Amino acid sequence: MSDTAQQAGGTGPSHRGTELGVAVIMALLGLITIVGSLQVGIGWGPEGPKSGFFPFYIGVIIILASAVNLAQAWFERSRALFAEWSQLRQVFAVVVPTTIYVFAISYAGIYLASAALIAIFMVWLGRYRWPITAAVAVGVPVVMFLMFEKWFLVPLPKGPVEALFGY
């Protein structure tokens, strides 16, 4: 964030609040990791460490690091902004469609979902015209298909479009 944004008195979430929130979320992820590790076992079996052994300790490290970050953020008294709301809107303009894309892959397949995401980004954020958008949005998934499925023989998630073509 620029110094002019802080001097101009912009509004948005504080740096301290963001640090506190991220520390809590990371601690919860560490706790989830520990619980999952305990379910599959964290001890030693006849063949060596059980599958939860290393993730358990990674979860412990995540929680310890989150506790340090939480303490540092708790005692921080700065009123600095993390970002202005207008800046966060730009971030969410990319994060929200990308999140939808990730979930759409399991239903539509990677090729159709990728074509839609590319088209949306090109038209909405890039302001490209439809002919070039259509060429890129169709061309990239076709190149991905040829490269991964045909040349490298790596199957990617498929959807209803690929089923129409027998894949």
Contact map, one row per residue, 1 for C-alpha under 8 A:
11101000000000000000000000000000000000000000000000000000000000000000000000000000011000000000000000000000000000000000000000000000000000000000000000000000000000000000000
11111100000000000000000000000000000000000000000000000000000000000000000000000000000000000000000000000000000000000000000000000000000000000000000000000000000000000000000
11111110000000000000000000000000000000000000000000000000000000000000000000000000000000000000000000000000000000000000000000000000000000000000000000000000000000000000000
01111111000000000000000000000000000000000000000000000000000000000000000000000000000000000000000000000000000000000000000000000000000000000000000000000000000000000000000
11111111110000000000000000000000000000000000000000000000000000000000000000000000000100000000000000000000000000000000000000000000000000000000000000000000000000000000000
01111111110000000000000000000000000000000000000000000000000000000000000000000001100000000000000000000000000000000000000000000000000000000000000000000000000000000000000
00111111110000000000000000000000000000000000000000000000000000000000000000000000000000000000000000000000000000000000000000000000000000000000000000000000000000000000000
00011111110000000000000000000000000000000000000000000000000000000000000000000000000000000000000000000000000000000000000000000000000000000000000000000000000000000000000
00001111111000000000000000000000000000000000000000000000000000000000000000000000000000000000000000000000000000000000000000000000000000000000000000000000000000000000000
00001111111100000000000000000000000000000000000000000000000000000000000000000000000100000000000000000000000000000000000000000000000000000000000000000000000000000000000
00000000111110000000000000000000000000000000000000000000000000000000000000000000101110000000000000000000000000000000000000000000000000000000000000000000000000000000000
00000000011111000000000000000000000000000000000000000000000000000000000000000000111110000000000000000000000000000000000000000000000000000000000000000000000000000000000
00000000001111101100000000000000000000000000000000000000000000000000000000000000111110000000000000000000000000000000000000000000000000000000000000000000000000000000000
00000000000111111100000000000000000000000000000000000000000000000000000000000011111000000000000000000000000000000000000000000000000000000000000000000000000000000000000
00000000000011111110000000000000000000000000000000000000000000000000000000000111111000000000000000000000000000000000000000000000000000000000000000000000000000000000000
00000000000001111111000000000000000000000000000000000000000000000000000011011111010000000000000000000000000000000000000000000000000000000000000000000000000000000000000
00000000000011111111100000000000000000000000000000000000000000000000000010000000000000000000000000000000000000000000000000000000000000000000000000000000000000000000000
00000000000011111111110000000000000000000000000000000000000000000000000000000000010000000000000000000000000000000000000000000000000000000000000000000000000000000000000
00000000000000111111111000000000000000000000000000000000000000000000110010000000000000000000000000000000000000000000000000000000000000000000000000000000000000000000000
00000000000000011111111100000000000000000000000000000000000000000000110011000000000000000000000000000000000000000000000000000000000000000000000000000000000000000000000
00000000000000001111111110000000000000000000000000000000000000000000000000000000000000000000000000000000000000000000000000000000000000000000000000000000000000000000000
00000000000000000111111111000000000000000000000000000000000000000000000000000000000000000000000000000000000000000000000000000000000000000000000000000000000000000000000
00000000000000000011111111100000000000000000000000000000000000000110110000000000000000000000000000000000000000000000000000000000000000000000000000000000000000000000000
00000000000000000001111111110000000000000000000000000000000000000100010000000000000000000000000000000000000000000000000000000000000000000000000000000000000000000000000
00000000000000000000111111111000000000000000000000000000000000000000000000000000000000000000000000000000000000000000000000000000000000000000000000000000000000000000000
00000000000000000000011111111100000000000000000000000000000001100100000000000000000000000000000000000000000000000000000000000000000000000000000000000000000000000000000
00000000000000000000001111111110000000000000000000000000000001100110000000000000000000000000000000000000000000000000000000000000000000000000000000000000000000000000000
00000000000000000000000111111111000000000000000000000000000000100000000000000000000000000000000000000000000000000000000000000000000000000000000000000000000000000000000
00000000000000000000000011111111100000000000000000000000001000000000000000000000000000000000000000000000000000000000000000000000000000000000000000000000000000000000000
00000000000000000000000001111111110000000000000000000000011111100000000000000000000000000000000000000000000000000000000000000000000000000000000000000000000000000000000
00000000000000000000000000111111111000000000000000000000001100100000000000000000000000000000000000000000000000000000000000000000000000000000000000000000000000000000000
00000000000000000000000000011111111100000000000000000000001000000000000000000000000000000000000000000000000000000000000000000000000000000000000000000000000000000000000
00000000000000000000000000001111111110000000000000000011011000000000000000000000000000000000000000000000000000000000000000000000000000000000000000000000000000000000000
00000000000000000000000000000111111111000000000000000011101100000000000000000000000000000000000000000000000000000000000000000000000000000000000000000000000000000000000
00000000000000000000000000000011111111100000000000000000000000000000000000000000000000000000000000000000000000000000000000000000000000000000000000000000000000000000000
00000000000000000000000000000001111111110000000000010000000000000000000000000000000000000000000000000000000000000000000000000000000000000000000000000000000000000000000
00000000000000000000000000000000111111111100000000111011000000000000000000000000000000000000000000000000000000000000000000000000000000000000000000000000000000000000000
00000000000000000000000000000000011111111100000000010001000000000000000000000000000000000000000000000000000000000000000000000000000000000000000000000000000000000000000
00000000000000000000000000000000001111111000000000010000000000000000000000000000000000000000000000000000000000000000000000000000000000000000000000000000000000000000000
00000000000000000000000000000000000111111100000001110000000000000000000000000000000000000000000000000000000000000000000000000000000000000000000000000000000000000000000
00000000000000000000000000000000000011111110000001111000000000000000000000000000000000000000000000000000000000000000000000000000000000000000000000000000000000000000000
00000000000000000000000000000000000011011111000011111101000000000000000000000000000000000000000000000000000000000000000000000000000000000000000000000000000000000000000
00000000000000000000000000000000000000001111100011011000000000000000000000000000000000000000000000000000000000000000000000000000000000000000000000000000000000000000000
00000000000000000000000000000000000000000111111111001000000000000000000000000000000000000000000000000000000000000000000000000000000000000000000000000000000000000000000
00000000000000000000000000000000000000000011111111000000000000000000000000000000000000000000000000000000000000000000000000000000000000000000000000000000000000000000000
00000000000000000000000000000000000000000001111100000000000000000000000000000000000000000000000000000000000000000000000000000000000000000000000000000000000000000000000
00000000000000000000000000000000000000000001111110000000000000000000000000000000000000000000000000000000000000000000000000000000000000000000000000000000000000000000000
00000000000000000000000000000000000000000001111111000000000000000000000000000000000000000000000000000000000000000000000000000000000000000000000000000000000000000000000
00000000000000000000000000000000000000000111101111111000000000000000000000000000000000000000000000000000000000000000000000000000000000000000000000000000000000000000000
00000000000000000000000000000000000000011111100111111000000000000000000000000000000000000000000000000000000000000000000000000000000000000000000000000000000000000000000
00000000000000000000000000000000000010011100000011111110000000000000000000000000000000000000000000000000000000000000000000000000000000000000000000000000000000000000000
00000000000000000000000000000000000111111110000011111111000000000000000000000000000000000000000000000000000000000000000000000000000000000000000000000000000000000000000
00000000000000000000000000000000000010001111000011111111100000000000000000000000000000000000000000000000000000000000000000000000000000000000000000000000000000000000000
00000000000000000000000000000000000000000100000000111111110000000000000000000000000000000000000000000000000000000000000000000000000000000000000000000000000000000000000
00000000000000000000000000000000110010000000000000111111111000000000000000000000000000000000000000000000000000000000000000000000000000000000000000000000000000000000000
00000000000000000000000000000000110011000100000000011111111100000000000000000000000000000000000000000000000000000000000000000000000000000000000000000000000000000000000
00000000000000000000000000000000010000000000000000001111111110000000000000000000000000000000000000000000000000000000000000000000000000000000000000000000000000000000000
00000000000000000000000000000100100000000000000000000111111111000000000000000000000000000000000000000000000000000000000000000000000000000000000000000000000000000000000
00000000000000000000000000001111110000000000000000000011111111100000000000000000000000000000000000000000000000000000000000000000000000000000000000000000000000000000000
00000000000000000000000000000110010000000000000000000001111111110000000000000000000000000000000000000000000000000000000000000000000000000000000000000000000000000000000
00000000000000000000000000000100000000000000000000000000111111111000000000000000000000000000000000000000000000000000000000000000000000000000000000000000000000000000000
00000000000000000000000001100100000000000000000000000000011111111100000000000000000000000000000000000000000000000000000000000000000000000000000000000000000000000000000
00000000000000000000000001110110000000000000000000000000001111111110000000000000000000000000000000000000000000000000000000000000000000000000000000000000000000000000000
00000000000000000000000000000000000000000000000000000000000111111111000000000000000000000000000000000000000000000000000000000000000000000000000000000000000000000000000
00000000000000000000000000000000000000000000000000000000000011111111100000000000000000000000000000000000000000000000000000000000000000000000000000000000000000000000000
00000000000000000000001101100000000000000000000000000000000001111111110000000000000000000000000000000000000000000000000000000000000000000000000000000000000000000000000
00000000000000000000001000100000000000000000000000000000000000111111111000000000000000000000000000000000000000000000000000000000000000000000000000000000000000000000000
00000000000000000000000000000000000000000000000000000000000000011111111100000000000000000000000000000000000000000000000000000000000000000000000000000000000000000000000
00000000000000000011001000000000000000000000000000000000000000001111111110000000000000000000000000000000000000000000000000000000000000000000000000000000000000000000000
00000000000000000011001100000000000000000000000000000000000000000111111111000000000000000000000000000000000000000000000000000000000000000000000000000000000000000000000
00000000000000000000000000000000000000000000000000000000000000000011111111100000000000000000000000000000000000000000000000000000000000000000000000000000000000000000000
00000000000000000000000000000000000000000000000000000000000000000001111111110000000000000000000000000000000000000000000000000000000000000000000000000000000000000000000
00000000000000011011000000000000000000000000000000000000000000000000111111110000000000000000000000000000000000000000000000000000000000000000000000000000000000000000000
00000000000000010001000000000000000000000000000000000000000000000000011111110000000000000000000000000000000000000000000000000000000000000000000000000000000000000000000
00000000000000000000000000000000000000000000000000000000000000000000001111111000000000000000000000000000000000000000000000000000000000000000000000000000000000000000000
00000000000000010000000000000000000000000000000000000000000000000000000111111100000000000000000000000000000000000000000000000000000000000000000000000000000000000000000
00000000000000010000000000000000000000000000000000000000000000000000000000111110000000000000000000000000000000000000000000000000000000000000000000000000000000000000000
00000000000000110000000000000000000000000000000000000000000000000000000000011111000000000000000000000000000000000000000000000000000000000000000000000000000000000000000
00000000000001110000000000000000000000000000000000000000000000000000000000001111100000000000000000000000000000000000000000000000000000000000000000000000000000000000000
00000100000001110000000000000000000000000000000000000000000000000000000000000111110000000000000000000000000000000000000000000000000000000000000000000000000000000000000
00000100001111100000000000000000000000000000000000000000000000000000000000000011111100000000000000000000000000000000000000000000000000000000000000000000000000000000000
10000000000111110100000000000000000000000000000000000000000000000000000000000001111100000000000000000000000000000000000000000000000000000000000000000000000000000000000
10000000001111100000000000000000000000000000000000000000000000000000000000000000111110110000000000000000000000000000000000000000000000000000000000000000000000000000000
00001000011110000000000000000000000000000000000000000000000000000000000000000000111111110000000000000000000000000000000000000000000000000000000000000000000000000000000
00000000001110000000000000000000000000000000000000000000000000000000000000000000001111111000000000000000000000000000000000000000000000000000000000000000000000000000000
00000000000000000000000000000000000000000000000000000000000000000000000000000000000111111100000000000000000000000000000000000000000000000000000000000000000000000000000
00000000000000000000000000000000000000000000000000000000000000000000000000000000001111111110000000000000000000000000000000000000000000000000000000000000000000000000000
00000000000000000000000000000000000000000000000000000000000000000000000000000000001111111111000000000000000000000000000000000000000000000000000000000000000000000000000
00000000000000000000000000000000000000000000000000000000000000000000000000000000000011111111100000000000000000000000000000000000000000000000000000000000000000000000000
00000000000000000000000000000000000000000000000000000000000000000000000000000000000001111111110000000000000000000000000000000000000000000000000000000000000000000000000
00000000000000000000000000000000000000000000000000000000000000000000000000000000000000111111111000000000000000000000000000000000000000000000000000000000000000000000000
00000000000000000000000000000000000000000000000000000000000000000000000000000000000000011111111100000000000000000000000000000000000000000000000000000000000000000000000
00000000000000000000000000000000000000000000000000000000000000000000000000000000000000001111111110000000000000000000000000000000000000000000000000000000000000000000000
00000000000000000000000000000000000000000000000000000000000000000000000000000000000000000111111111000000000000000000000000000000000000000000000000000000000000000000000
00000000000000000000000000000000000000000000000000000000000000000000000000000000000000000011111111100000000000000000000000000000000000000000000000000000000000000000000
00000000000000000000000000000000000000000000000000000000000000000000000000000000000000000001111111110000000000000000000000000000000000000000000000000000000000000000000
00000000000000000000000000000000000000000000000000000000000000000000000000000000000000000000111111111000000000000000100000000000000000000000000000000000000000000000000
00000000000000000000000000000000000000000000000000000000000000000000000000000000000000000000011111111100000000000000100000000000000000000000000000000000000000000000000
00000000000000000000000000000000000000000000000000000000000000000000000000000000000000000000001111111110000000000000000000000000000000000000000000000000000000000000000
00000000000000000000000000000000000000000000000000000000000000000000000000000000000000000000000111111111000000000000000000000000000000000000000000000000000000000000000
00000000000000000000000000000000000000000000000000000000000000000000000000000000000000000000000011111111100000001100100000000000000000000000000000000000000000000000000
00000000000000000000000000000000000000000000000000000000000000000000000000000000000000000000000001111111110000000000000000000000000000000000000000000000000000000000000
00000000000000000000000000000000000000000000000000000000000000000000000000000000000000000000000000111111111000000000000000000000000000000000000000000000000000000000000
00000000000000000000000000000000000000000000000000000000000000000000000000000000000000000000000000011111111110001000000000000000000000000000000000000000000000000000000
00000000000000000000000000000000000000000000000000000000000000000000000000000000000000000000000000001111111111011000000000000000000000000000000000000000000011100000000
00000000000000000000000000000000000000000000000000000000000000000000000000000000000000000000000000000111111111000000000000000000000000000000000000000000000011100000000
00000000000000000000000000000000000000000000000000000000000000000000000000000000000000000000000000000011111110000000000000000000000000000000000000000000000000100000000
00000000000000000000000000000000000000000000000000000000000000000000000000000000000000000000000000000001111111111000000000000000000000000000000000000000000001111000000
00000000000000000000000000000000000000000000000000000000000000000000000000000000000000000000000000000001111111111000000000000000000000000000000000000000000011111100000
00000000000000000000000000000000000000000000000000000000000000000000000000000000000000000000000000000000110111111100000000000000000000000000000000000000000111100000000
00000000000000000000000000000000000000000000000000000000000000000000000000000000000000000000000000000000000111111110000000000000000000000000110110000000000001000000000
00000000000000000000000000000000000000000000000000000000000000000000000000000000000000000000000000000000100111111111000000000000000000000000100000000000000000101000000
00000000000000000000000000000000000000000000000000000000000000000000000000000000000000000000000000001001100111111111100000000000000000000000000000000000000000000000000
00000000000000000000000000000000000000000000000000000000000000000000000000000000000000000000000000001000000001111111110000000000000000001000100000000000000000000000000
00000000000000000000000000000000000000000000000000000000000000000000000000000000000000000000000000000000000000111111111000000000000000001101100000000000000000000000000
00000000000000000000000000000000000000000000000000000000000000000000000000000000000000000000000000000000000000011111111100000000000000001000000000000000000000000000000
00000000000000000000000000000000000000000000000000000000000000000000000000000000000000000000000011001000000000001111111110000000000000000000000000000000000000000000000
00000000000000000000000000000000000000000000000000000000000000000000000000000000000000000000000000000000000000000111111111000000000010011000000000000000000000000000000
00000000000000000000000000000000000000000000000000000000000000000000000000000000000000000000000000000000000000000011111111100000000011011000000000000000000000000000000
00000000000000000000000000000000000000000000000000000000000000000000000000000000000000000000000000000000000000000001111111111000000000000000000000000000000000000000000
00000000000000000000000000000000000000000000000000000000000000000000000000000000000000000000000000000000000000000000111111111100000000000000000000000000000000000000000
00000000000000000000000000000000000000000000000000000000000000000000000000000000000000000000000000000000000000000000011111111111000010000000000000000000000000000000000
00000000000000000000000000000000000000000000000000000000000000000000000000000000000000000000000000000000000000000000001111111111110010000000000000000000000000000000000
00000000000000000000000000000000000000000000000000000000000000000000000000000000000000000000000000000000000000000000000111111110000000000000000000000000000000000000000
00000000000000000000000000000000000000000000000000000000000000000000000000000000000000000000000000000000000000000000000111111110000000000000000000000000000000000000000
00000000000000000000000000000000000000000000000000000000000000000000000000000000000000000000000000000000000000000000000011111111000000000000000000000000000000000000000
00000000000000000000000000000000000000000000000000000000000000000000000000000000000000000000000000000000000000000000000001111111100000000000000000000000000000000000000
00000000000000000000000000000000000000000000000000000000000000000000000000000000000000000000000000000000000000000000000001100111110110000000000000000000000000000000000
00000000000000000000000000000000000000000000000000000000000000000000000000000000000000000000000000000000000000000000000000100011111110000000000000000000000000000000000
00000000000000000000000000000000000000000000000000000000000000000000000000000000000000000000000000000000000000000000000000100001111111000000000000000000000000000000000
00000000000000000000000000000000000000000000000000000000000000000000000000000000000000000000000000000000000000000000000000000000111111100000000000000000000000000000000
00000000000000000000000000000000000000000000000000000000000000000000000000000000000000000000000000000000000000000000000000000001111111110000000000000000000000000000000
00000000000000000000000000000000000000000000000000000000000000000000000000000000000000000000000000000000000000000000011001100001111111111000000000000000000000000000000
00000000000000000000000000000000000000000000000000000000000000000000000000000000000000000000000000000000000000000000001000000000011111111100000000000000000000000000000
00000000000000000000000000000000000000000000000000000000000000000000000000000000000000000000000000000000000000000000000000000000001111111110000000000000000000000000000
00000000000000000000000000000000000000000000000000000000000000000000000000000000000000000000000000000000000000000000011000000000000111111111000000000000000000000000000
00000000000000000000000000000000000000000000000000000000000000000000000000000000000000000000000000000000000000000111011000000000000011111111100000000000000000000000000
00000000000000000000000000000000000000000000000000000000000000000000000000000000000000000000000000000000000000000010000000000000000001111111110000000000000000000000000
00000000000000000000000000000000000000000000000000000000000000000000000000000000000000000000000000000000000000000000000000000000000000111111111000000000000000000000000
00000000000000000000000000000000000000000000000000000000000000000000000000000000000000000000000000000000000000000010000000000000000000011111111100000000000000000000000
00000000000000000000000000000000000000000000000000000000000000000000000000000000000000000000000000000000000000110110000000000000000000001111111110000000000000000000000
00000000000000000000000000000000000000000000000000000000000000000000000000000000000000000000000000000000000000100000000000000000000000000111111111000000000000000000000
00000000000000000000000000000000000000000000000000000000000000000000000000000000000000000000000000000000000000000000000000000000000000000011111111100000000000000000000
00000000000000000000000000000000000000000000000000000000000000000000000000000000000000000000000000000000000000100000000000000000000000000001111111111000000000000000000
00000000000000000000000000000000000000000000000000000000000000000000000000000000000000000000000000000000000000100000000000000000000000000000111111111100000000000000000
00000000000000000000000000000000000000000000000000000000000000000000000000000000000000000000000000000000000000000000000000000000000000000000011111111110000000000000000
00000000000000000000000000000000000000000000000000000000000000000000000000000000000000000000000000000000000000000000000000000000000000000000001111111111000000000000000
00000000000000000000000000000000000000000000000000000000000000000000000000000000000000000000000000000000000000000000000000000000000000000000000111111111111100000000000
00000000000000000000000000000000000000000000000000000000000000000000000000000000000000000000000000000000000000000000000000000000000000000000000111111111111100000000000
00000000000000000000000000000000000000000000000000000000000000000000000000000000000000000000000000000000000000000000000000000000000000000000000011111111110000000000000
00000000000000000000000000000000000000000000000000000000000000000000000000000000000000000000000000000000000000000000000000000000000000000000000001111111100000000000000
00000000000000000000000000000000000000000000000000000000000000000000000000000000000000000000000000000000000000000000000000000000000000000000000000111111110000000000000
00000000000000000000000000000000000000000000000000000000000000000000000000000000000000000000000000000000000000000000000000000000000000000000000000011111111000000000000
00000000000000000000000000000000000000000000000000000000000000000000000000000000000000000000000000000000000000000000000000000000000000000000000000011101111100000000000
00000000000000000000000000000000000000000000000000000000000000000000000000000000000000000000000000000000000000000000000000000000000000000000000000011000111110000000000
00000000000000000000000000000000000000000000000000000000000000000000000000000000000000000000000000000000000001000000000000000000000000000000000000011000011111000000000
00000000000000000000000000000000000000000000000000000000000000000000000000000000000000000000000000000000110011000000000000000000000000000000000000000000001111100000000
00000000000000000000000000000000000000000000000000000000000000000000000000000000000000000000000000000000110111100000000000000000000000000000000000000000000111111110001
00000000000000000000000000000000000000000000000000000000000000000000000000000000000000000000000000000000111111010000000000000000000000000000000000000000000011111110000
00000000000000000000000000000000000000000000000000000000000000000000000000000000000000000000000000000000000110000000000000000000000000000000000000000000000001111111000
00000000000000000000000000000000000000000000000000000000000000000000000000000000000000000000000000000000000110010000000000000000000000000000000000000000000001111111100
00000000000000000000000000000000000000000000000000000000000000000000000000000000000000000000000000000000000010000000000000000000000000000000000000000000000001111111111
00000000000000000000000000000000000000000000000000000000000000000000000000000000000000000000000000000000000000000000000000000000000000000000000000000000000001111111111
00000000000000000000000000000000000000000000000000000000000000000000000000000000000000000000000000000000000000000000000000000000000000000000000000000000000000011111111
00000000000000000000000000000000000000000000000000000000000000000000000000000000000000000000000000000000000000000000000000000000000000000000000000000000000000001111111
00000000000000000000000000000000000000000000000000000000000000000000000000000000000000000000000000000000000000000000000000000000000000000000000000000000000000000111111
00000000000000000000000000000000000000000000000000000000000000000000000000000000000000000000000000000000000000000000000000000000000000000000000000000000000001000111111
